[in-house]
Amino acid sequence: MSLRSGREFLSIPGPTVIPDQVLASMQRPAVDIYSGPMIALTDGLLADMSKMFRTKGRSYIYIGNGHAAWEGALTNVLSRGDKVLVLESGRFAIGWGEAAKMLGADVEILPGSFRAAVKPEAVESRLKADTKGEIKAILVAQIDTASGVVNDIKAISDARRAAGHDALLMVDTVASLGCMPFEMDAWGVDVAMSGAQKGLMTPPGLSFVAGNARARAIHPKADMRSPYWDWTAREGELHYHKYNGTPPEHLLFALRTALDMIFAEGFENVFRRHSLLAEATRRAVSLWSEGQDLGFNIIEPAERSDTVTTILMREGLSPEALTQFCNEQLGVVLGVGIGALSGKGFRIAHMGHVNAPMILGTLSVVELALSALKMPHGKGGVQAAVDYLASEIAA
């Protein structure tokens, strides 16, 4: 017997659920790419992406996913042979570092853990040891969607300042932008990048890079520059220069609607919504973990992100059996473990276009599946989530 008939719940950390308004905005004919309305759309989106990053710096739009923006960020400020310090806390900063290495950078990984955030004191110590100033850039993810960790970007920037080092601070905000505070200028971030398919609620295919004045001053000397990614080329007078060719019109229509939705809700409300739904998820997982057969990947509660919760299962329990049951029998698609957690756990996303029914429904399905599959777990997780939300939004 399957209860899957009905609307599928997509609970993976990207691509996230796309709002109906965003989908509808793409159902229109293509327009002249040189027309005034198209130029105005681009100008508005570039300005608004700088608002999203919270920077007075310039933003750039790329046709590509987050991995594309990694390259767009690296090639515009680095030269071959530059030393790059990668701050390990999961899969994605490491992946960014691997991209830098392929482009010709000298990559050093500051060892961390798949179960903990970056330690700012370790960053400060390593930078102080770099007495010759060989490290030219620091790469870190604000949230790593594999591990479920959130890193304190301000504290990392403060550590760089305390060390008296001038390396560029480059931050991956793919899983955080539009979901939690990110203050590019206030925190001293030099280059930030993101993608459209998570908190920005837009189909995959757009990515973004922002650079501050310091990064743009270094840019002319960067010898990793290539025609497609180059900031200088994208600052040309003609409209098609902004995309190095034909604009991805329908994705831009979608992004415009998604950003309008975020602005209408207001940043503080968006961030509060994500925080509440994330904590509700954590309340449920805390109860389930009482049987000690499953629990949080991230050990310290304060280091657990507000966009995705990664759950480990003890050896002998099958995450695949759980995720398959949730999908095939109940219509909820959970995230699987990736990187070092492949085959060891699963992930529940709570980012982007999400509300209480979606999260409570997902949690109910997981708890149902745990019971149906006779996987040991503490009872009452969903009720704990309900009780928490009720207490937070009570009139």
N, C-alpha and C positions, 0 to 999 in steps of 0.2 A: 504494500500500500504506500503510495506517494502522496505527500501533501504539497507537492511543488507547484501545482497549477496556480497561476496568478502572477503578479509582477515580481520578477526576480530582485532580490536585495543584493546589491554589489557592495561588499564590505572590505574590499581590498584597498591598500594605500596607493592607488593610482593605476590606471585612470579612475577617478572618483565619479560619483553620480553627477551627471550633467543636468542642470535644471531645465524644465520644459521650456522656459522663456529663452534660454540660451540655444537650445535645439531649434526652436521656432525662428530665431533671428537669422539662422542660416538658410532658411527656406525662401530664398529670393534669387532673382537672376543676378548674374555677374554685371558689374558696371565698368565704365571706362576707367582704366587705372590712372589716367592723367586728369580726371575730372576734379573739379573743386571739392565736391563732397568726399571723395576718396582721400584727397590731400588733407582735408580737415580731420578726417577720421584718424589718419596716421599721426598728425600733429597732436591730437587729443590723447591718443593712446600712449605716445612717447612721454608726454607730460605726466599722464596719470600713472604710468609705471614708475616714474621717479617718485611720485607720491606714495606708491605702494612700498618702495624701498626706503622711503623717508630720507631722501637725499636731494640736495641741490645740484648734484652731479647729473651727468647725461646718461640716458638709457638707450639701449639698442634692442631691436626686435630681430630674432633669427627664426628662420623656418627650420625647425628641428626640435628634438626633445632635449631633456636636461643634459644628456651627454654632449649634444651639440654646443650647448652654452658653456660647458666645461672648456671646450676647445676655444670658443669665442672669447672667454675670459683669459685663458692662458696666453694665447698667441698675441694678444694686444699689449701685453705688459712685460713679457719675458723674452730673454734671448737664449739661444742654445748654450748649454753649459752652466746656466744659472742654477744655483742650489735652491731647492724648494723643500721646506719642512712640512710634512704631512702629519696632521694630528689624528691619531687612530682612536676611533670609538665605535666602529662598525664597518660596514662594507663600503660606504659611498665616498668618504674622503679618501680611502685607499684607492678606489677606482679612479677618482680624479687625479690622484698622484700617478697612477699607472698611465693615464693619458698624458700627463706632463712628461713622463719618462720617454714615451714614444715620440714626443715632439722634440726631444733633445735636452730636457732639463736633467740636472743631477738631483735625484730625489732621495731624501732621507725621511724615514718614518719615525716619528716620536712614538715609541711603543705605548699602547694603551690596552684597553680591554673591550671585548664585545659586550660586557655587562656593566660598563660604567662610563661616565662622562670624562672628557678631557680634564686633566688636573692643571689649572692655571699655573700653580707653582712649578710644575714640571716644565711648562713652556718657558717661564721666566728663567729657570735654571739653565735650560739649553741655550736660550738666546744670550744670556750673560757669558756663557762659555764660548760663544762665537765672537771672539775679540777682534777678528779681522773683518767682520761684517760680510761673511760669505753668503749667508742666507738672504735671499732676495725676496722670498714670498713665503707666506704661511697659508696652508690650505686646511679648512675645517668645515664640517657640515653642522648647521645649527641643529637640525634634527636628522638622525640617521634612520631611515625607514626599515632597515634590516634589523637593527638592534632595538629600536624604540627609544633611544636615548635623546635627551635634549642637552646641548652644550651651552654654557654661559658665555656668550660671545663678548659681552662687555668685560667680564673678568679676564678673558683671554687677551683682549685689547689692552686692558690695564696691565697685564703681565708683560706685554711687549713694551709698554711705556716704562714700567718699573725697571726693565732690563736696559733701557736706553737704546733700544734697537730700532732701526728704520725699515725693517722688512715690510713689504706690503701684506696687509691682512685681507685674505680672499675667502669669502664665505658662500657656501652652498645653502640656499634657502628654498630648495625645491619642495621640501616637505613642511615648510614653516610659513612661507609668505602668504599672507591673507588669512592666517589661522592664529597667530600669536604675535606679540610685539617683535618688530625688527627695526632698529634705529640705526641706519647705516651711518649717517653723519654724526649723531650724538655718541655713538660707540666707537668711532674712529675706524670704521671698515673702509677699505680702499676700493675693493672690487666685490660686487655681489652678483650672483646669478640665480636664476630660477626657471621653472617650467610652468606651462599653462594647465596641466592635467591633474593637479591636486587641489590646493586651496583656492586656486583661481577658477575652478569649475568649468574649464574650457576643454574641448577635445585635444588629445595629444597632437603636437605638430608645431607649437610655438614655444620659444624659449627667450629668455631675457638676460641681458647683462647690463649692469650699471657701474660706472667708474667715476671716482671723485677727481678733484683737480690734481692731486698728486699722481694718481694712476695715469691720467691723461697727459701729464707732463713727461712721464716716463715713456709713454706710448711711441713717440717718434723714433726712439732708439731701439725699440724691441725688434730683434731680427727673426722672431718666430712669425711675424706678420705674413699673412697670405691673402690673396685677393678676396676670397669670399667673406672671411671673418673681419676684415680690416675696418677699424672704426673710422679712419680718415676717409675711406671710400664711402662709407655710409653717412658721412656728414656732407656729402655732395649736395648741390642745389636742386637737382632734379629729383622728383618724387621716387622714381624707381631705384635711386641710389640707396634709399633707406632699407631696401630689401635685397640689394644687389641683383635686381631683376624684377620679375612680376610679383606683386604683393599677393599673399595668401588671403584673398578677399574674404572668403566665407569664415575662415578662422578669426579674422579681424572683427567681423560682424559679431561673432560669438563672444570674443573677448570684451568688446564694448559693452554688451549686455551684462556679462558677468561682473565687470568692474562697477557698472552702474548699480547692480544689486548690492555689492559690498559697500559702496559709498552710501546707499540709501539705508542700509542696516546700521552703518556706523562702525568704525574700527573697534571701539570699546565693546560694543554689543557682540560683534563677531568673535572677538577674543574671549569674552565671557561665555558665550555659547559653547565654544570649543572646550574651554576649561571645565565647564559643568558636565558636558557629555563625556569628557575624558575621565573625570573623577568618578562619574557613575560607573563607567566601565571598570575602573580600578577597584571600586567597591565590590563589584561582582566577582572579579578575579581573586580578590583577597579572600572571599568566602570559599570559592572553589578550591583555593590552594590549601585549605585547612587539612585536607587529606594528604598533603605533601606529595602528591603525584603530579601536580602541575603547579606552576607559579610564574611570577614575573621574571623575565630575562634580566631587566635592569634591577640591580639589587637595592640601591638607595631610592626611596620614594620621590625625593625632590628631583631626581634625574630622569624620571619617566615623562615622556613627551605627551603633549596634549593633542597629537594628531594620529598616533598609532600606538597600540599596546601589543608588545611581543610577549608571547606566553610559551614557556618551555614545558615539555612533558617528560616525565622520567623514562629511562630506557625500558622498553617493553610495552609502552603505550604507543599507539600509532597515530601521529598527527594526520597522516593521510587518510586513515579510516574515518577520523572525525570530520575533516574538511570534505571528504567525499560524501559522507552521510548528510551533512548540512546542505550541500549543493544538490545532490540527486534526489534526496527525500523531502527536503524542506525549503529549497529555493533560496538559500543564503550562500553567497560565495565569499569565503574567508580568504585572507592572505596566507600563503604558505611560508615556511621558514626559508630564508635565502642566506647565501654566504656560509658562514660558520654554523648557522642554525638550520641548514638544509636537512630536512628529515627529523628535526628535533623539536619542532614547535609550530605554532601558527600565529597569525597576526589578525587583530581586529582594528580596522581603520575607523577613525572618527574625525574626519576632516572634510572641509568643503561644504557641500550642500547636504548637511545632515541635521536632523532634529531628534527630539525625544522618541517619537514612535519608531524611527529607524534604528536607533541605538538599542532601545528596550526590546524591540523585536529581534534584533540580532542576538542580544544577550540571552533572550528566552530560547531561541533556537539552539544556541550553543549548550545551554543547560539541559535542554531536552535531549540533545544528541549525547551528551555525557551520560545521562541516565539510560537512554535506550541502548547505548553500547556498553553499559555496565563498567564505565571508566570511573575509578574511585575519585570522588570530589566532595568538598564540603557543600552542604545544601544551603539554599536561601540566597544565592548570589543575586538573582534578579530582584528579589524583594529588597535587598540592601541597596541596589541601584535606585529603585523606586523611592525608597525612604529618603535617600540622600537628595534626590531631585526635588521631592516634595518639601523637604525642609528648606531648601535653597530658594525656591520660587513661591513659597507660601505667601498669601496676601497679608 
